[in-house]
Amino acid sequence: MVRHFFILILFGIVFCIAPLAQTQKGSSENQRPKGVPEQYAGNWVCQTFQPGYNILLPNQTTNTTTPSTVMVLKFSLKTDGVYEASGSKGHYSFDSATKGITWLDGPHQKTITKTQVGKRKNGEPSLEFIMNKRFYGCFKPKPQPK
């Protein structure tokens, strides 16, 4: 009786896991490198702001405030679904329906989420994402004349 019970549980697990495995297989097939349109390709400079914070130094009775900082991240998107970031490369997939980017591999795969492209009020392209629980806004720098 106990053996039949465990066999039934085993079959139940197999029937529950099989559809999930098929779903994951289908979603990974859709995640092929697909590049952004030409207007979003090129170099990007992204930045976020981190405010200072109050600390109590040893042997003092008043708080000291640390200075605020700006964090900068630079990378380049290519139209073939490849990105380059400070000495490393990876692949991404652009979804034209949602204007979102999914990082498929490389250094941005696990650290950057909710990546969206768009346009600013002045018509310039924009890119934004979340990294380390911070919002980053990005712009494409103008080429410097030589």
C-alpha positions, 0 to 999 in steps of 0.5 A: 500500500505504501509502495503504491502511494509513493508511485502515485506521488512520483507520477504526480510530480512528473506530470506537474514538472513536464509542462514547466520544462516545456514552458522554460524550453519555449521561453529560452528559444525566444531569447536569442540575441536581437539588436536595438534599432539604429537610433539606440545603438552606440555608446551609452553613459548611465548615472545614478545619485546616492545621497550622503548619510549621517554617521556618528564618529567615535568620541563626538556628540554630533553627527557628520554627513558623508558627501553624496556621490554619483555613480556612472556606468558606460557601455555600448549596444550594437545592432546585432545583439552584442553589448560591450562594457568595460573589458567584457562582452555579452548578448542582449535581446530587444523586444520591439513591442515593449521596448525592453531589453533582456540581458542574455549573458555577460556581466549585465545578465543578473545585475541589471533589470527593467531595462527600457528604451524611449525618447526624451522630450527633445526627441533624443533616445533614452535608456533606463534600468535598475541596478543594485536597487537604484534607478539609472538614467542613460544618454548617448553622448555627442561625438567630440569633434577632432 
